[in-house]
Amino acid sequence: MLKILVADDHRIVREGLRKIVEQTRDMLVVAEASDGAEVLAKIAKVPLDILLLDISMPGPSGLDVLKQVKTKRPKLPILMLSQHPEDHYAVRALRGGASGYLTKESASSELIAAIRKVAGGGKFVSPALAEHIASVLDTNVENPPHETLSDREYEILCQLGVGKTVSEIAAELSLSVKTISTYRARILEKMNMTKTPELMRYVIEHRLIASETAGSRR
């Protein structure tokens, strides 16, 4: 029996994942978590075979939690789940130690297949993601400016892109306004820009956020 921890800040999503997983006879959701701190507490106490980890949660981002989990449980397979398209966070997640990356729009059968793949020690990537990874590794292809950002900088870029203020981002990430302002200045410098509206245009033009997310902030 594969013992699974489902980590997502939306209860309805956790319930949906539980129902999908427990339709199979050899999988069982033994714990749930709604934020990074809860994930770290659960992996220290609950025997697990796999972690299903949402990439966007309150507090530390899924990528931050991923790195912390891999430090504490380096052999625990982690399947990242996200509403973002594969080419936005997948490469960063795999570099951080994830065993696979799956969008929340994927079919139930694909989720089960992904769980089985990573449980067996493999890596799960869709054909489209495999092609994207190949292009990223191609040294002859010039990577876009946002690829130069750190994981935290990229996360803040996307939040600025949906119109969140520095204060809102600081509260959501449990960081000071000064720290977020410093990140914003560093992002502008790396992106060779001077104002936040330029970042917002870039994020929209490069489709770094889900369309429904962008629309909800307008």
C-alpha positions, 0 to 999 in steps of 0.5 A: 500500500502506497502511503501518500501525503497530500499538501494543498491549501484548498480543502476541496482540492485535497478532497478531490485528490484523496478521492482519485487516489483512493479509487485504487486498491494500493494507494492510501492518503494517510495525511494532509497539509495546508501549508509548508509548516504543516508539511514539514511537521507531517513528514517528520511524524507520518510514515510516507511513500510519496508527497503530492505537493502544491507549488503555490501555498501560503508562507514558503513557496512549494519550491522552498518547501521542496528543498526543505523536505529533500534536506530532511527526507532526501529519498522521499519521492515528491510529485509537484502539482500546479495550476501553472503550465509546465514550462513555468515552474517544472524545470525549477522543481525538477532541479530542486529535487522533485520526481515529477511535475503535473498540472492540475488540469491533468486527467485522473489516470495521468495522476495515478500513472505519475504516482506509480512512476515516482514511487518506483524511483522514476521521473515523471514528465509529459512529452511536452515537458520533456521537449521543453527541458531539452530546449532549456538544456540546448546551449545554442538557445538564448534563455529568456530574462526570467530564467536568470532569476532565483526561485524566490525572485521568480515567485515574486515576479509572478505575484507582481505580474498579477498586480499584487502590491509589495505589502500584499506579497510581504504579508503572503510570504511572511517577509518584511516590506523592505525585503520584498522591495529589495527583491523587486529592485533586484528583479528590475535590475536583472530584467533590465527594467525600471518600473513594475508595470514593465514587469506586469507586461512581461509576465502577461506577454510571456504567459507566466501566470494562469489567465484566470489568475490574471483576470481575477486581479483586474 
